[in-house]
Amino acid sequence: MTNQEASLGAIIIGTPLAFLLTGMLLVQCYIYWKTSRSGDTWHIQSLVAILLLLDLIHSMFVWIASWKWFVTGREKDLDKIPVTLSLSIIVTAISTLMAHSMYSWRIFKLSGRNYWITLPIMTLAVLRVVAATFSGGYMIHLKSFETFRVTAGWVISLGLALSCIVDVLITGAMMAILRRTRVKSLTMDSVIDSLIIYTLENGSVTAITTVASLVCWVAMDNLIFLGLHFVIAKLYANSVLAMLNYRQFLRRTGESRSRSGLVDMEVIRLRSVSSSTPKIPVVAVSINRTMQMHTDFDTRRK
């Protein structure tokens, strides 16, 4: 392995960045349990708890691997793969699958239970987990990055590529669904535009990070890709919590606008995707209230 300084530098940067994102996830989980979980079923609340648990386990694995490299190891041992690093790759795959499943289920409900959209997405997401699980298990067996790169390096490339493809498909499907729900209302269109922008930004962050990690793995004979791979699981977990908490912001926005009778609150609420009630096309309604007040003030004047 060449350029060990670059490898160590990337790991030094990636490890604290991963822990920073774990801190952000803890804050988002606190906000969710305090303000945003009302109305969510136990499925959604369990998903949040599992994502947090997986993230903490992933952080522990990353910390132990970094400790072995920087404290108990030597530069010549940089090619040796710590077992906890291999396990962190598997945990990343599981967290990614849970995030993709959450978004796919949301697309499934918002698209009117369209299997032609969600089934290909979930198939690719499952294949990504299979590839990552094989990579982690084979790394434990080989214990060497160089040997793994020669014999099965393409498996990591496949897993990262599939993850990026799923991100693009989910983002594209969500944007298409949101654009289709646009109505001739300036108020509702502004809300939908904000959702489209949020969806694009959210999907772009995970996709760009995954592509960058893939490029570093394929093009560089070092461990720079690990610095990026450490944060992938954190980004997916944070994206799910950000989506759940963003509903609360939309609710407050919708409630403030609904006082003027311009916004249909059923659109703003963005109910949990686990609801079994089929989606009904929504029409924004503008309500004008007329208030008449009667007083006998004038009749009392002499």
Phi, psi and omega in degrees: 000128182266162174054063180291333178298318179295321179297312180296321179297318179295321179292321178298321179283318185292325183295306178295329177296321177297319179291328175298317179292329174296320176299319177298321179295321178299318178297316180295322177295320178298315178298319181298311183291335181275321191233333194251350188276351180298130181093345178280145177283172180293338177297313181293317180295323176293322178300317179297315181297319180292319178300318178296316179298315178298322180294319178294320177297317178299317179298320178297316179297317179297318181296316180295318179297316179295322178298318180296323181286316191264339184249307184263348183259185178225166182302324182290344179267007183296334179285341181284131184268115174296145180300321181295331177292317177299320179293327179295328177294321178293318178296321177301318180297320180293316178298320179297317179298319180295319178294314179298322179295320179298313180292321180295319178296322178295317177297319180301317181286317183288336180271008181076039178060052181271105181289332183294338178269312189280327183297314176299322180297313181291327177297313178295323179295320179292319177299324178297320179292320178299315180296316181291322179295319176298318180299312180297316180294320181289329175295320177299324180287316185278320179066019181214128178294318182297315179295319179294319180299323182285318188272324186215027181298333182293339181291318176297318178301317179297315181298315179293321179296317178297320179298318179294318179298317179297319177301315181295317180296317180296315180297315179297318180295317179296318179295320179296318179295317181294319179295327180291335182271005179297142179234169181278068179213123181299323181293310180293322179298324179293323177293314180295321177300318179295324177293320179297314180297317179298316179298317180296315181295317182297315179289328182292322183298310181292321181294315181296317179297319179294317179296318179298318177296320178297315180298316180296322179293319184282319191264344187239137178266062179204191183251025179300328181300333181293323179302325177278323182295331179301328187264352184298312180300322180294321181295319179295315179297317179294325181294321178295313180294323178297321178296316181294320180285334180295334177300323181295321177297318179294324178297314180296320178297316181294322180294322179292324180280332182291341178296335177269001178076026185253346188235133174279115186293341178293335176283318186288327188296329180047065186300163183305139181292349179278357180297138181272357181283126180295150181288139178243132178307136185251139178243126177291135183240130175261123184246125176253125180258135176244126182244126178250133180239131179249137178218148178260023182300317183289327183288339180275347180282136178255000000 
